[in-house]
Amino acid sequence: MGLATAIAVMMLIDVIVEVCTGVNSFVTISVMKRVIAGEVVPQEELTAIDMRTGALALLGVPFMLAAGLLFCFFMPRANRNASAFGSLMTISPGWTVGWWFVPIANLWMPYHAMKEMWQGSDPDPTVPMVSVPAPAVMKWWWGMYLVHSFSGWAPMLAGGKENRQAQDLVNAATIEIVTSVISIAAALLAAATVRGLARRQEERRKRAPGPQVATAGAAL
């Protein structure tokens, strides 16, 4: 399995987990509204909500960690490929990963690194790198990634109180639904961006064969 495909699979699994999280949030809201209305809800039903919520929160962690690790392999390889195509890269392979971990700069430099790799991998080798625009999907991906990064704090802030009342749980579940939608959009756009870059580099390799490179979509 290629790197780009592996990342897309991890993103798809994250989407599935987020869909399940959203469904669980809708169920939570429904049950809590019954509680607010004065209905006696069986303890087993309330316990099931807690168990599902905890399980879903843990389930997504290993897949997101795996996706992050795959990104750490994908970006340096894609950068080296663009250099092998003859494109002048201002960001080194190592820093395509390093910028993710630099506070403040990680708000734009990883996007700049991805954009530069896209520009340097145009299938037409005669097109000047600087004249190649970033695709809309990449811009949307980065925008949704930033929104997702900041919105990730919302459920934790909403769910930080002990002995929460039913209305507190309704509010927290509503926020969880919103963040799940954002996460789904970010994951799908990330998969589309990565696969788009991998296809672009493969097309460049076929149309302008030179030094043999392992395209970004290739296996480890």
N, CA, C and O of each residue as an XYZ file, in Angstrom:
880
protein
N       0.846     -1.192      0.000
C       0.000      0.000      0.000
C       0.884      1.245      0.000
O       1.834      1.328      0.778
N       0.579      2.214     -0.866
C       1.354      3.428     -0.938
C       1.085      4.346      0.244
O       0.083      4.206      0.944
N       2.001      5.291      0.452
C       1.855      6.228      1.559
C       0.577      7.048      1.435
O      -0.172      7.189      2.401
N       0.330      7.590      0.238
C      -0.856      8.418      0.052
C      -2.131      7.606      0.297
O      -3.075      8.100      0.913
N      -2.154      6.384     -0.177
C      -3.323      5.529      0.035
C      -3.489      5.196      1.509
O      -4.605      5.178      2.028
N      -2.367      4.929      2.184
C      -2.422      4.604      3.609
C      -2.971      5.779      4.409
O      -3.774      5.591      5.323
N      -2.537      6.996      4.066
C      -3.050      8.180      4.750
C      -4.552      8.322      4.493
O      -5.319      8.638      5.403
N      -4.963      8.087      3.247
C      -6.377      8.190      2.908
C      -7.210      7.178      3.695
O      -8.323      7.479      4.126
N      -6.662      5.980      3.876
C      -7.374      4.952      4.653
C      -7.525      5.393      6.098
O      -8.596      5.239      6.685
N      -6.448      5.946      6.684
C      -6.522      6.424      8.063
C      -7.548      7.551      8.184
O      -8.285      7.620      9.168
N      -7.595      8.424      7.193
C      -8.574      9.510      7.205
C      -9.994      8.968      7.103
O     -10.907      9.477      7.752
N     -10.175      7.932      6.284
C     -11.503      7.334      6.132
C     -11.962      6.699      7.443
O     -13.126      6.818      7.826
N     -11.038      6.025      8.124
C     -11.381      5.430      9.423
C     -11.760      6.518     10.414
O     -12.697      6.356     11.197
N     -11.026      7.635     10.381
C     -11.351      8.750     11.264
C     -12.744      9.286     10.959
O     -13.491      9.637     11.873
N     -13.095      9.350      9.678
C     -14.432      9.803      9.297
C     -15.494      8.878      9.881
O     -16.507      9.341     10.404
N     -15.262      7.569      9.790
C     -16.217      6.594     10.328
C     -16.382      6.786     11.833
O     -17.499      6.774     12.350
N     -15.254      6.963     12.532
C     -15.307      7.182     13.982
C     -16.075      8.465     14.302
O     -16.874      8.495     15.238
N     -15.833      9.516     13.529
C     -16.516     10.782     13.780
C     -18.007     10.679     13.490
O     -18.814     11.298     14.184
N     -18.383      9.909     12.479
C     -19.807      9.697     12.197
C     -20.460      8.988     13.381
O     -21.548      9.362     13.820
N     -19.789      7.969     13.887
C     -20.312      7.250     15.059
C     -20.411      8.170     16.270
O     -21.361      8.091     17.050
N     -19.411      9.050     16.417
C     -19.431     10.009     17.525
C     -20.616     10.952     17.390
O     -21.287     11.268     18.372
N     -20.866     11.398     16.162
C     -22.007     12.276     15.942
C     -23.330     11.599     16.249
O     -24.213     12.198     16.863
N     -23.468     10.354     15.824
C     -24.696      9.601     16.105
C     -24.879      9.435     17.606
O     -25.980      9.598     18.132
N     -23.776      9.108     18.293
C     -23.842      8.956     19.749
C     -24.248     10.273     20.417
O     -24.976     10.271     21.409
N     -23.776     11.390     19.872
C     -24.137     12.699     20.428
C     -25.624     12.974     20.243
O     -26.275     13.509     21.141
N     -26.165     12.609     19.077
C     -27.596     12.791     18.856
C     -28.403     11.944     19.848
O     -29.416     12.394     20.383
N     -27.939     10.716     20.084
C     -28.622      9.846     21.050
C     -28.553     10.461     22.444
O     -29.533     10.449     23.188
N     -27.380     10.999     22.789
C     -27.206     11.631     24.097
C     -28.171     12.794     24.274
O     -28.792     12.931     25.327
N     -28.300     13.627     23.254
C     -29.211     14.765     23.325
C     -30.651     14.289     23.518
O     -31.402     14.848     24.317
N     -31.020     13.251     22.774
C     -32.382     12.720     22.878
C     -32.678     12.213     24.288
O     -33.737     12.493     24.850
N     -31.737     11.471     24.845
C     -31.939     10.909     26.184
C     -31.965     12.020     27.231
O     -32.809     12.005     28.127
N     -31.055     12.975     27.127
C     -31.000     14.049     28.121
C     -32.248     14.928     28.071
O     -32.681     15.444     29.101
N     -32.824     15.101     26.895
C     -34.060     15.872     26.798
C     -35.205     15.143     27.494
O     -36.104     15.769     28.055
N     -35.160     13.823     27.450
C     -36.151     13.044     28.202
C     -35.979     13.256     29.700
O     -36.954     13.352     30.445
N     -34.715     13.327     30.128
C     -34.435     13.571     31.547
C     -34.935     14.954     31.949
O     -35.565     15.120     32.994
N     -34.646     15.945     31.105
C     -35.082     17.318     31.383
C     -36.608     17.398     31.470
O     -37.157     18.161     32.265
N     -37.287     16.594     30.635
C     -38.756     16.587     30.632
C     -39.346     15.874     31.848
O     -40.562     15.868     32.036
N     -38.489     15.275     32.667
C     -38.965     14.627     33.887
C     -39.145     13.130     33.782
O     -39.597     12.489     34.731
N     -38.796     12.566     32.637
C     -38.923     11.118     32.461
C     -37.829     10.397     33.236
O     -36.690     10.858     33.304
N     -38.187      9.276     33.810
C     -37.208      8.446     34.522
C     -36.526      7.540     33.498
O     -37.151      6.631     32.951
N     -35.248      7.794     33.242
C     -34.476      7.023     32.265
C     -33.714      5.928     32.997
O     -33.038      6.213     33.985
N     -33.806      4.677     32.536
C     -33.080      3.586     33.194
C     -31.585      3.873     33.288
O     -30.989      4.428     32.364
N     -30.989      3.490     34.411
C     -29.561      3.720     34.623
C     -28.724      3.025     33.559
O     -27.667      3.524     33.174
N     -29.194      1.872     33.081
C     -28.458      1.146     32.056
C     -28.309      1.978     30.777
O     -27.277      1.910     30.110
N     -29.313      2.744     30.446
C     -29.281      3.576     29.250
C     -28.270      4.709     29.404
O     -27.556      5.060     28.465
N     -28.227      5.277     30.618
C     -27.268      6.349     30.883
C     -25.841      5.809     30.905
O     -24.913      6.455     30.415
N     -25.679      4.626     31.474
C     -24.349      4.012     31.517
C     -23.853      3.684     30.114
O     -22.667      3.827     29.818
N     -24.764      3.244     29.253
C     -24.391      2.912     27.880
C     -23.877      4.143     27.147
O     -22.934      4.050     26.361
N     -24.487      5.285     27.397
C     -24.024      6.530     26.771
C     -22.597      6.839     27.199
O     -21.748      7.173     26.372
N     -22.341      6.724     28.494
C     -20.987      6.993     29.009
C     -19.960      6.045     28.400
O     -18.859      6.458     28.036
N     -20.327      4.779     28.295
C     -19.397      3.780     27.759
C     -19.110      4.031     26.285
O     -17.960      3.949     25.853
N     -20.147      4.337     25.512
C     -19.943      4.618     24.094
C     -19.101      5.866     23.891
O     -18.211      5.894     23.040
N     -19.386      6.893     24.674
C     -18.644      8.147     24.551
C     -17.165      7.935     24.832
O     -16.308      8.424     24.096
N     -16.870      7.203     25.903
C     -15.469      6.936     26.252
C     -14.774      6.070     25.218
O     -13.618      6.312     24.870
N     -15.480      5.060     24.728
C     -14.882      4.142     23.753
C     -14.581      4.860     22.440
O     -13.528      4.643     21.840
N     -15.491      5.706     21.995
C     -15.280      6.422     20.735
C     -14.140      7.430     20.861
O     -13.383      7.642     19.914
N     -14.024      8.050     22.041
C     -12.937      9.008     22.255
C     -11.581      8.317     22.153
O     -10.627      8.886     21.622
N     -11.499      7.093     22.663
C     -10.238      6.346     22.621
C      -9.988      5.711     21.256
O      -8.842      5.582     20.826
N     -11.058      5.319     20.582
C     -10.929      4.587     19.322
C     -10.215      5.398     18.247
O      -9.419      4.855     17.482
N     -10.498      6.690     18.189
C      -9.913      7.495     17.128
C      -8.449      7.835     17.318
O      -7.767      8.194     16.358
N      -7.953      7.727     18.547
C      -6.575      8.159     18.842
C      -5.513      7.400     18.051
O      -4.686      8.043     17.403
N      -5.493      6.064     18.069
C      -4.420      5.363     17.352
C      -4.424      5.617     15.849
O      -3.363      5.651     15.226
N      -5.593      5.795     15.265
C      -5.651      6.035     13.821
C      -5.142      7.427     13.466
O      -4.495      7.602     12.433
N      -5.429      8.431     14.319
C      -4.910      9.762     14.061
C      -3.400      9.808     14.271
O      -2.693     10.504     13.542
N      -2.903      9.070     15.264
C      -1.458      8.991     15.466
C      -0.787      8.321     14.267
O       0.282      8.743     13.828
N      -1.423      7.277     13.747
C      -0.879      6.591     12.569
C      -0.873      7.519     11.362
O       0.088      7.533     10.592
N      -1.945      8.295     11.195
C      -2.003      9.245     10.081
C      -0.903     10.291     10.205
O      -0.266     10.655      9.216
N      -0.684     10.776     11.434
C       0.380     11.754     11.649
C       1.746     11.188     11.327
O       2.582     11.873     10.737
N       1.982      9.938     11.710
C       3.258      9.292     11.415
C       3.445      9.121      9.912
O       4.540      9.337      9.392
N       2.389      8.738      9.220
C       2.475      8.569      7.765
C       2.759      9.904      7.075
O       3.495      9.958      6.090
N       2.167     10.982      7.601
C       2.454     12.314      7.058
C       3.936     12.639      7.201
O       4.524     13.284      6.333
N       4.540     12.186      8.309
C       5.964     12.448      8.549
C       6.852     11.726      7.538
O       7.989     12.141      7.316
N       6.359     10.664      6.928
C       7.092      9.987      5.850
C       6.738     10.585      4.490
O       7.593     10.740      3.618
N       5.466     10.912      4.333
C       4.978     11.379      3.037
C       5.592     12.711      2.616
O       6.070     12.852      1.490
N       5.578     13.685      3.520
C       6.000     15.028      3.132
C       7.480     15.121      2.750
O       7.791     15.744      1.734
N       8.405     14.534      3.512
C       9.806     14.583      3.064
C      10.013     13.889      1.727
O      10.799     14.353      0.901
N       9.313     12.776      1.507
C       9.473     12.068      0.232
C       8.949     12.919     -0.910
O       9.595     13.022     -1.953
N       7.790     13.528     -0.728
C       7.233     14.376     -1.783
C       8.153     15.566     -2.061
O       8.301     15.988     -3.208
N       8.764     16.098     -1.018
C       9.695     17.211     -1.181
C      10.931     16.791     -1.970
O      11.381     17.507     -2.865
N      11.470     15.633     -1.632
C      12.650     15.136     -2.360
C      12.297     14.853     -3.819
O      13.113     15.083     -4.711
N      11.093     14.359     -4.061
C      10.671     14.108     -5.438
C      10.636     15.399     -6.244
O      11.125     15.447     -7.373
N      10.054     16.449     -5.656
C       9.982     17.728     -6.352
C      11.382     18.251     -6.666
O      11.616     18.812     -7.737
N      12.299     18.068     -5.739
C      13.687     18.475     -5.998
C      14.299     17.657     -7.119
O      15.032     18.186     -7.955
N      13.995     16.354     -7.136
C      14.524     15.484     -8.183
C      13.972     15.860     -9.555
O      14.611     15.614    -10.577
N      12.770     16.465     -9.570
C      12.204     16.921    -10.841
C      12.897     18.180    -11.353
O      12.641     18.627    -12.471
N      13.784     18.753    -10.520
C      14.501     19.968    -10.906
C      13.928     21.239    -10.318
O      14.383     22.336    -10.642
N      12.933     21.102     -9.456
C      12.315     22.280     -8.835
C      13.165     22.775     -7.670
O      13.728     21.982     -6.914
N      13.249     24.093     -7.537
C      14.024     24.696     -6.459
C      13.140     24.830     -5.230
O      12.214     25.641     -5.214
N      13.418     24.044     -4.207
C      12.600     24.040     -2.994
C      13.258     24.910     -1.928
O      14.463     24.811     -1.698
N      12.479     25.748     -1.290
C      13.013     26.609     -0.231
C      12.928     25.941      1.136
O      13.559     26.391      2.092
N      12.149     24.871      1.224
C      12.006     24.126      2.483
C      12.625     22.749      2.298
O      12.319     22.046      1.335
N      13.497     22.367      3.225
C      14.181     21.078      3.127
C      13.229     19.939      3.484
O      12.196     20.176      4.111
N      13.558     18.708      3.097
C      12.692     17.577      3.460
C      12.434     17.479      4.956
O      11.308     17.220      5.382
N      13.481     17.687      5.757
C      13.304     17.590      7.206
C      12.351     18.625      7.766
O      11.568     18.342      8.672
N      12.424     19.825      7.218
C      11.573     20.888      7.738
C      10.131     20.795      7.266
O       9.268     21.482      7.813
N       9.841     19.964      6.261
C       8.436     19.748      5.914
C       7.706     19.090      7.084
O       6.492     19.232      7.233
N       8.461     18.371      7.906
C       7.912     17.777      9.133
C       8.147     18.700     10.325
O       7.264     18.888     11.162
N       9.346     19.271     10.393
C       9.718     20.074     11.550
C       8.806     21.254     11.806
O       8.548     21.601     12.959
N       8.308     21.884     10.730
C       7.472     23.068     10.914
C       6.168     22.762     11.628
O       5.570     23.657     12.227
N       5.713     21.509     11.577
C       4.480     21.157     12.288
C       4.627     21.330     13.795
O       3.633     21.501     14.501
N       5.858     21.286     14.290
C       6.091     21.292     15.727
C       6.623     22.626     16.245
O       7.005     22.731     17.411
N       6.651     23.643     15.388
C       7.124     24.963     15.801
C       5.913     25.839     16.092
O       5.149     26.156     15.180
N       5.725     26.238     17.357
C       4.555     27.062     17.698
C       4.481     28.324     16.840
O       5.510     28.874     16.449
N       3.288     28.772     16.554
C       2.967     29.939     15.744
C       3.268     29.664     14.267
O       2.381     29.771     13.420
N       4.519     29.312     13.963
C       4.886     29.046     12.569
C       4.102     27.864     12.005
O       3.895     27.778     10.795
N       3.661     26.947     12.879
C       2.906     25.787     12.380
C       1.494     26.156     11.931
O       0.732     25.297     11.488
N       1.151     27.443     12.047
C      -0.143     27.883     11.555
C      -0.139     28.116     10.047
O      -1.199     28.183      9.426
N       1.065     28.240      9.451
C       1.114     28.468      7.998
C       2.247     27.744      7.278
O       2.117     27.452      6.089
N       3.361     27.441      7.962
C       4.500     26.863      7.265
C       4.246     25.461      6.705
O       4.717     25.181      5.603
N       3.534     24.564      7.392
C       3.241     23.266      6.771
C       2.432     23.417      5.479
O       2.643     22.682      4.515
N       1.509     24.376      5.474
C       0.759     24.639      4.246
C       1.690     25.140      3.144
O       1.574     24.729      1.990
N       2.611     26.029      3.507
C       3.560     26.542      2.523
C       4.414     25.403      1.957
O       4.705     25.370      0.762
N       4.807     24.478      2.822
C       5.609     23.336      2.368
C       4.823     22.483      1.383
O       5.357     22.065      0.356
N       3.542     22.220      1.695
C       2.714     21.412      0.809
C       2.473     22.133     -0.510
O       2.526     21.524     -1.579
N       2.208     23.437     -0.430
C       1.991     24.224     -1.642
C       3.224     24.202     -2.530
O       3.109     24.069     -3.748
N       4.412     24.332     -1.927
C       5.651     24.340     -2.698
C       5.878     23.006     -3.399
O       6.352     22.966     -4.534
N       5.537     21.916     -2.718
C       5.682     20.599     -3.342
C       4.707     20.443     -4.510
O       5.041     19.845     -5.532
N       3.516     20.981     -4.349
C       2.533     20.931     -5.436
C       3.038     21.725     -6.641
O       2.973     21.257     -7.777
N       3.540     22.930     -6.377
C       4.044     23.778     -7.453
C       5.230     23.136     -8.164
O       5.371     23.251     -9.381
N       6.081     22.460     -7.396
C       7.278     21.863     -7.965
C       7.058     20.517     -8.624
O       8.009     19.876     -9.071
N       5.799     20.083     -8.689
C       5.504     18.752     -9.247
C       4.518     18.832    -10.409
O       3.810     17.868    -10.700
N       4.479     19.986    -11.068
C       3.557     20.117    -12.189
C       3.882     19.076    -13.260
O       5.047     18.903    -13.616
N       2.863     18.380    -13.778
C       3.123     17.366    -14.809
C       3.820     17.913    -16.046
O       4.516     17.178    -16.746
N       3.635     19.193    -16.316
C       4.302     19.832    -17.451
C       5.605     20.468    -16.969
O       5.566     21.498    -16.297
N       6.750     19.884    -17.293
C       8.027     20.403    -16.795
C       8.393     21.779    -17.332
O       9.320     22.413    -16.828
N       7.669     22.250    -18.355
C       7.990     23.570    -18.920
C       7.280     24.700    -18.181
O       7.576     25.872    -18.416
N       6.346     24.361    -17.289
C       5.603     25.386    -16.558
C       6.446     25.916    -15.413
O       6.915     25.131    -14.590
N       6.655     27.239    -15.335
C       7.427     27.810    -14.224
C       6.754     27.506    -12.883
O       5.540     27.649    -12.741
N       7.541     27.096    -11.927
C       7.019     26.707    -10.627
C       6.226     27.830     -9.961
O       5.179     27.580     -9.364
N       6.716     29.059    -10.059
C       6.075     30.173     -9.362
C       4.714     30.522     -9.944
O       3.913     31.189     -9.289
N       4.442     30.079    -11.164
C       3.170     30.414    -11.802
C       2.077     29.396    -11.504
O       0.935     29.560    -11.936
N       2.425     28.345    -10.766
C       1.459     27.284    -10.465
C       0.698     27.649     -9.190
O       1.315     27.789     -8.134
N      -0.613     27.805     -9.261
C      -1.387     28.154     -8.059
C      -1.668     26.930     -7.196
O      -1.674     25.797     -7.676
N      -1.894     27.179     -5.940
C      -2.312     26.090     -5.049
C      -3.758     25.728     -5.390
O      -4.566     26.625     -5.628
N      -4.102     24.451     -5.419
C      -5.475     24.067     -5.744
C      -6.431     24.433     -4.617
O      -6.029     24.571     -3.462
N      -7.690     24.587     -4.968
C      -8.704     24.953     -3.972
C      -8.801     23.923     -2.864
O      -9.000     24.274     -1.701
N      -8.661     22.638     -3.221
C      -8.794     21.590     -2.210
C      -7.724     21.733     -1.133
O      -7.979     21.445      0.036
N      -6.528     22.175     -1.518
C      -5.453     22.356     -0.541
C      -5.757     23.525      0.389
O      -5.523     23.446      1.594
N      -6.279     24.605     -0.177
C      -6.626     25.764      0.645
C      -7.743     25.412      1.628
O      -7.696     25.787      2.800
N      -8.738     24.691      1.136
C      -9.827     24.277      2.010
C      -9.338     23.318      3.083
O      -9.764     23.395      4.235
N      -8.425     22.398      2.695
C      -7.861     21.464      3.674
C      -7.189     22.221      4.807
O      -7.435     21.940      5.980
N      -6.340     23.179      4.457
C      -5.608     23.866      5.511
C      -6.549     24.708      6.369
O      -6.388     24.767      7.588
N      -7.512     25.348      5.753
C      -8.475     26.121      6.515
C      -9.250     25.258      7.493
O      -9.432     25.631      8.652
N      -9.710     24.099      7.025
C     -10.464     23.209      7.902
C      -9.574     22.585      8.962
O     -10.024     22.322     10.077
N      -8.303     22.343      8.618
C      -7.372     21.815      9.610
C      -7.208     22.802     10.769
O      -7.218     22.403     11.933
N      -7.057     24.086     10.447
C      -6.894     25.100     11.496
C      -8.159     25.204     12.344
O      -8.092     25.264     13.572
N      -9.316     25.223     11.675
C     -10.573     25.285     12.419
C     -10.711     24.063     13.320
O     -11.115     24.178     14.477
N     -10.372     22.895     12.783
C     -10.447     21.655     13.563
C      -9.501     21.696     14.757
O      -9.855     21.245     15.846
N      -8.302     22.233     14.559
C      -7.318     22.289     15.633
C      -7.816     23.130     16.802
O      -7.644     22.760     17.964
N      -8.433     24.260     16.486
C      -8.922     25.136     17.552
C     -10.246     24.640     18.130
O     -10.487     24.776     19.330
N     -11.097     24.073     17.293
C     -12.398     23.611     17.777
C     -12.266     22.373     18.652
O     -13.177     22.039     19.410
N     -11.118     21.687     18.544
C     -10.912     20.491     19.349
C     -10.945     20.752     20.841
O     -11.178     19.833     21.626
N     -10.713     22.008     21.246
C     -10.756     22.342     22.672
C     -12.184     22.490     23.176
O     -12.431     22.363     24.375
N     -13.116     22.755     22.287
C     -14.482     23.062     22.721
C     -15.146     21.936     23.519
O     -15.697     22.208     24.585
N     -15.117     20.672     23.044
C     -15.766     19.617     23.831
C     -15.130     19.428     25.205
O     -15.820     19.130     26.179
N     -13.800     19.604     25.278
C     -13.128     19.425     26.570
C     -13.537     20.524     27.541
O     -13.737     20.264     28.728
N     -13.662     21.750     27.043
C     -14.076     22.853     27.905
C     -15.529     22.682     28.338
O     -15.892     22.963     29.480
N     -16.348     22.215     27.400
C     -17.764     22.026     27.725
C     -17.981     20.850     28.652
O     -18.952     20.815     29.407
N     -17.063     19.875     28.593
C     -17.252     18.669     29.390
C     -16.372     18.581     30.601
O     -16.182     17.497     31.151
N     -15.826     19.705     31.032
C     -14.854     19.671     32.118
C     -15.450     19.634     33.506
O     -14.731     19.356     34.466
N     -16.750     19.905     33.654
C     -17.346     19.966     34.982
C     -17.780     18.585     35.454
O     -18.232     17.754     34.666
N     -17.632     18.354     36.767
C     -18.119     17.115     37.351
C     -19.594     17.292     37.733
O     -20.081     18.410     37.905
N     -20.281     16.165     37.859
C     -21.687     16.176     38.243
C     -22.506     17.109     37.345
O     -23.296     17.923     37.823
N     -22.299     16.972     36.049
C     -22.992     17.851     35.119
C     -24.492     17.567     35.087
O     -24.926     16.431     35.278
N     -25.256     18.594     34.848
C     -26.690     18.456     34.715
C     -27.028     18.033     33.282
O     -26.181     18.063     32.389
N     -28.289     17.641     33.090
C     -28.716     17.149     31.780
C     -28.511     18.205     30.692
O     -28.089     17.873     29.584
N     -28.802     19.464     30.994
C     -28.636     20.514     29.997
C     -27.168     20.703     29.629
O     -26.850     21.012     28.481
N     -26.277     20.520     30.593
C     -24.844     20.606     30.303
C     -24.437     19.531     29.298
O     -23.635     19.775     28.397
N     -25.006     18.341     29.471
C     -24.690     17.242     28.556
C     -25.270     17.493     27.163
O     -24.661     17.126     26.159
N     -26.436     18.114     27.106
C     -27.018     18.480     25.810
C     -26.110     19.477     25.100
O     -25.851     19.350     23.903
N     -25.632     20.464     25.841
C     -24.749     21.477     25.259
C     -23.440     20.852     24.774
O     -22.963     21.159     23.682
N     -22.867     19.970     25.599
C     -21.607     19.322     25.232
C     -21.778     18.440     24.001
O     -20.910     18.406     23.129
N     -22.903     17.725     23.934
C     -23.157     16.841     22.794
C     -23.377     17.659     21.516
O     -22.971     17.239     20.432
N     -24.011     18.810     21.643
C     -24.220     19.672     20.471
C     -22.887     20.163     19.933
O     -22.665     20.173     18.722
N     -21.998     20.572     20.833
C     -20.663     21.007     20.424
C     -19.908     19.851     19.774
O     -19.180     20.047     18.801
N     -20.083     18.654     20.314
C     -19.408     17.474     19.773
C     -19.861     17.194     18.345
O     -19.055     16.794     17.505
N     -21.127     17.400     18.071
C     -21.639     17.198     16.708
C     -20.976     18.170     15.741
O     -20.572     17.786     14.643
N     -20.868     19.424     16.151
C     -20.241     20.440     15.296
C     -18.781     20.097     15.035
O     -18.318     20.171     13.897
N     -18.052     19.721     16.090
C     -16.635     19.395     15.909
C     -16.454     18.125     15.080
O     -15.459     17.993     14.368
N     -17.397     17.196     15.162
C     -17.317     15.984     14.341
C     -17.477     16.328     12.860
O     -16.777     15.774     12.012
N     -18.386     17.229     12.554
C     -18.577     17.657     11.165
C     -17.307     18.314     10.641
O     -16.880     18.047      9.518
N     -16.704     19.175     11.459
C     -15.451     19.840     11.064
C     -14.349     18.816     10.859
O     -13.591     18.902      9.893
N     -14.254     17.848     11.760
C     -13.223     16.815     11.663
C     -13.398     15.972     10.403
O     -12.417     15.625      9.744
N     -14.638     15.644     10.069
C     -14.908     14.861      8.857
C     -14.465     15.628      7.621
O     -13.824     15.068      6.732
N     -14.808     16.912      7.568
C     -14.409     17.732      6.425
C     -12.897     17.823      6.321
O     -12.339     17.697      5.231
N     -12.229     18.041      7.450
C     -10.767     18.160      7.447
C     -10.112     16.863      6.991
O      -9.142     16.890      6.234
N     -10.637     15.722      7.449
C     -10.061     14.427      7.085
C     -10.226     14.143      5.597
O      -9.285     13.691      4.944
N     -11.409     14.402      5.058
C     -11.652     14.145      3.635
C     -10.794     15.059      2.756
O     -10.271     14.626      1.729
N     -10.653     16.314      3.160
C      -9.834     17.246      2.392
C      -8.351     16.889      2.476
O      -7.616     17.051      1.501
N      -7.913     16.405      3.634
C      -6.519     15.972      3.778
C      -6.231     14.796      2.851
O      -5.199     14.763      2.181
N      -7.148     13.832      2.816
C      -6.971     12.669      1.946
C      -6.936     13.098      0.481
O      -6.118     12.603     -0.294
N      -7.823     14.018      0.104
C      -7.863     14.476     -1.284
C      -6.589     15.217     -1.661
O      -6.090     15.063     -2.776
N      -6.056     16.022     -0.740
C      -4.826     16.781     -1.005
C      -3.641     15.854     -1.195
O      -2.872     16.004     -2.144
N      -3.495     14.901     -0.295
C      -2.366     13.975     -0.355
C      -2.424     13.115     -1.612
O      -1.419     12.949     -2.303
N      -3.586     12.577     -1.902
C      -3.709     11.736     -3.092
C      -3.536     12.566     -4.365
O      -2.989     12.082     -5.356
N      -3.997     13.799     -4.334
C      -3.814     14.663     -5.497
C      -2.345     14.941     -5.764
O      -1.912     14.919     -6.916
N      -1.579     15.200     -4.727
C      -0.145     15.444     -4.887
C       0.568     14.185     -5.365
O       1.454     14.256     -6.217
N       0.186     13.038     -4.822
C       0.813     11.781     -5.228
C       0.545     11.493     -6.716
O       1.450     11.085     -7.444
N      -0.691     11.706     -7.155
C      -1.019     11.492     -8.570
C      -0.257     12.477     -9.454
O       0.196     12.127    -10.543
N      -0.125     13.695     -8.978
C       0.583     14.729     -9.722
C       2.053     14.349     -9.934
O       2.598     14.509    -11.026
N       2.675     13.849     -8.883
C       4.078     13.456     -8.995
C       4.246     12.218     -9.860
O       5.235     12.089    -10.581
N       3.300     11.326     -9.791
C       3.370     10.131    -10.644
C       3.231     10.524    -12.109
O       3.936      9.990    -12.965
N       2.322     11.458    -12.402
C       2.144     11.927    -13.767
C       3.406     12.648    -14.257
O       3.801     12.497    -15.413
N       4.028     13.423    -13.384
C       5.267     14.123    -13.757
C       6.363     13.106    -14.060
O       7.118     13.268    -15.019
N       6.450     12.073    -13.253
C       7.471     11.046    -13.469
C       7.282     10.353    -14.808
O       8.259     10.053    -15.494
N       6.035     10.096    -15.185
C       5.761      9.406    -16.440
C       6.022     10.294    -17.647
O       6.527      9.830    -18.670
N       5.678     11.567    -17.526
C       5.787     12.467    -18.661
C       7.192     13.022    -18.864
O       7.576     13.367    -19.982
N       7.952     13.106    -17.783
C       9.304     13.664    -17.889
C      10.271     12.768    -17.133
O      10.825     13.174    -16.111
N      10.479     11.547    -17.627
C      11.357     10.611    -16.915
C      12.768     11.156    -16.805
O      13.340     11.662    -17.771
N      13.302     11.040    -15.629
C      14.690     11.463    -15.362
C      15.247     10.520    -14.332
O      15.109      9.306    -14.483
N      15.883     11.034    -13.272
C      16.341     10.177    -12.200
C      15.170      9.441    -11.576
O      14.116     10.039    -11.356
N      15.328      8.180    -11.291
C      14.251      7.406    -10.712
C      13.956      7.890     -9.303
O      14.853      7.981     -8.464
N      12.684      8.202     -9.050
C      12.281      8.646     -7.726
C      11.158      7.766     -7.242
O      10.385      7.223     -8.031
N      11.076      7.631     -5.926
C       9.952      6.912     -5.320
C       8.862      7.934     -5.109
O       8.972      8.783     -4.225
N       7.809      7.869     -5.905
C       6.754      8.877     -5.826
C       6.105      8.863     -4.449
O       6.139      7.867     -3.727
N       5.509     10.011     -4.111
C       4.968     10.179     -2.769
C       3.892      9.166     -2.452
O       3.619      8.892     -1.283
N       3.279      8.609     -3.480
C       2.240      7.628     -3.225
C       2.776      6.218     -3.091
O       2.008      5.282     -2.865
N       4.089      6.052     -3.226
C       4.667      4.711     -3.172
C       4.694      4.190     -1.756
O       4.528      4.937     -0.792
N       4.908      2.890     -1.651
C       4.964      2.261     -0.337
C       6.253      2.621      0.356
O       7.216      3.078     -0.261
N       6.244      2.400      1.680
C       7.438      2.648      2.466
C       8.583      1.769      2.003
O       9.679      1.841      2.557
